[in-house]
Amino acid sequence: MSTDQYDIVIVGGGSAGCALANRLSTDPGTSVLLLEAGRTDYRFDPFINMPAALPIPIGNSLYDWKYETDPEPHMGGRRVFHARGKVLGGSSSINGMIFQRGNPMDFNRWASDPGMETWDYLHCLPYFKRMETCLAGADLWRGGSGPLKLERGPGTNPLFGAFFEAVQQAGYPLTDDVNGYRQEGFAKFDRNIYRGRRWSAARAYLDPVKSRKNLTIETLAFATRINFEGKRAVGVDYVRGGRLSRSVRAGEVILCGGAINSPQLLQLSGVGDESLLRGLGIDVVHHSPGVGENLQDHLEVYIQHAALQPVSIAPGLRMRARPKIAFQWLFGHGGLGASNHFEGGGFARSNDEVDWPNLMFHFLPVAIRYDGSQPEGLKTGEHGYQVHIGPMYADTRGWVRINSTDPRVHPSLRFNYLSTPTDRKEWVEAIRVARHILGQPAFAPFNGGEVSPGPGVETDQEILDWVAADAETALHPSCSAKMGVDEMSVVDPLTMKVHGTEGLRVVDASVFPYVTNGNIYAPVMMVAEKAADLIAGNTPLEAVEVPYYRYRDHTPLYPPGDPRNLTPSRGLEG
């Protein structure tokens, strides 16, 4: 076993790990080692780089860790599959490329917890702006010179036009930018796509700095344990290429494995609930009962319709069409292969009791599941369309708990989906809102009828039974090692250090105290950007004073001074 020494060892080359490796190696006097258990993200791999190929890596052991939950008691004992990226760039190399910051009030909710005051929206906004190049245009709310390039969906398919007209007919507003002044409403979406290629965290943050002499990147490096001297983390054991055991010394260890792997590695290394650890014969370094608890996620379903007109992208799914799509993408990065096809959607409230949107919609101009299957009633290649829908703030809570001392054994995962009255209530509301939109006159020329769940699912109980049997995760696990200062908090919000230890930090989705109301990639990257300053000892970026839409405050629907505020809106202004 050989041993090397680095100032900083980052465990996990996923979204947050890539950002930290870039920012913390800016100082040439700081040596940084980035360990990634998966393989490299080959530039020539079309299954990573072609946006439309996104279903292929999911479920493929070359790209995906292929987690699944324990039997979920409120979903008929189903095990719910959870894809997690097993490649440099992590899940940003296999995800749907939808870029959603979350609502400003999400971060104000974070900041309402003791010790979290500097995580409010106006403190986080400068980091959102620093990390992005919004190709639709920089402004008070959007960045224009960051490493993450964001293209806005063209939304030119006529089904998108029908969708945006239908939401207005249903009483919901359009918005200019769901990541800008006002999230609530419907719009074309930003995507992590640039010139027809996926723009992952590895592409954005690692590719420009790989040649730095003080940055070492090791792939196929599976971390098995954090080494401690007393309460101080001093290094990491890992297995290289599945065979060679190595140990590395570190001035600091930063875990960036995500909401499943980071708590798993903490527990394997003696940081967690002492009763769990002692039951497995693990020496306790620090009793931290919150490690692995507070696990949150988004669950979603598809409301799918047949299309009367041949306007969907379904013909591109036929085997005989795929060579042409591949040719167009390989030799010009154009055609159907150059889009993730999640080009629009929006945010709405399922009832007037909530203060900001608790529903997210993704519209897709085809009726298909992630695994490539189509609903009953549609043959392969037949035209259809669908809305992805689900509540964003379920009050359900789950856990990540190791059940073996072998780091290769996946931990016990349970999210407790559908386990609370509020969650079940909002699920019924979500389905009814989605159906209300899809039933508007704008869809009349296209609407060939709902094929999933279909007319046989109507009552509240029928809806809940269908959700329990059919729902999938939206792949947003988070909050399992939350920031805060209470006894269930794991990470200090001012330093990102693990409470009760020295030389050990966590920076990834696990540190969220509450899940945000959209896809979590953007807030993960914001957390990493801010954490880089906290870890490096840089002066944090100052909070900015910009207006943003707040429903309960009767904030103008559009930015102050916009003449559209003088025109009555068809939507929900508060």
C-alpha angles and dihedrals in degrees: 000000000000125000130208131180128230134169091228130019115193114199109207128034094212129114099305094035092056092051093048093047089056099044099040094048091056087095104072089207092064117081113212129191118193115198119198120180093203129064130272121283099247113215091222095052105113093192089065101033103039106081095210091053091069096116092059101070093045108095092011111119091215089067108016135061088212100215122181133190128247111259105299106229096209094047098060093271093298120160109227116216117233120195117206125178116260096188140072105291090036116216091350085073094056106025130106093265093233110149114209123159097195126240119306088238089061090069093042085056089053090050092051090071116089112272094013098093095121093056096073120123097264091053092046097045096076089057093048088053095045094056100049145068104200103201090197087067140288120253140146090308103031133064126231108188109041129118096252109083114204125196120194117231113257092219092196097143108108090235089067089053090053091048095052091047091047095054090055091048087052091055102261125123131235117236131204096230129001088206094048137062095328126025097179110095138040130295147138110294132238113238134193090244128119124185092342097311134102110260101208128179089259092054093045102041109019105038094063094050106033091110095060108123092218094054121081121184119195121185126191085038108137113194113220104173145002110231119223136193101201105313095337121099107225104170152330135260115215142165117237117213092346092290118053115075113213137177124202128194118223139189086208133011118207119190115213100160097120134244094312106036101038095059089041092056092044091054093046088052097051103266112118143059106343095218091057093045097045090048088062095043095252117149109240115237094174132356105233110163093188096065106115095003129109091044112175137180144160120256120201143183134196122241100203131193134186114239122229094203128055095246105112125095091247095114088065089064093064114105093234090057097052099079090057092048090049092048093050092050099041094049101036110004088240141112128052091326092065096068135062085213091225087113101147147012137120154211130272142161118251092209139006093252095077120082099216136013115305095177129069123194128200115188120205125187093222135053107238141122125233090259090058097253122134126215124266109275094041124084122211108286096017117132124262144128138216148195122221109215140171142137115276102204107046110172089217117119129198141171150237111218128168115233097184139038088229107099090208091065111091113240126244109274125192126164098176092224116195091010099127134062092236093053092049092047093051092047091058090047091049094055092047093049092050092049091048090056095044090049095059123117092253089073095047095100090053106030111113092168137276111292097177126071084355134199092299090074109071116118122078091254093047089052093050092046090052093048091050091052100038112026122113131197116263084219098247105130110169149137099058096127100028129195116243145090104257123102093266094051118104105185131051108237093214098051107014087233120146108251113251095020139082129222093017128106138167124214117173141077091303091075095062109112090205130014114252122237098258144028107328103218094092096050090045089057091046090053090050093050092050093043090054089062093045092050096044092048093241120152104264116243111267122252113261127224108227130141121249134178117269115177099207093047092059089239113180111273090234129033114291111278095026107133090220087076087072091060118078110248124229089215138069110294099165 
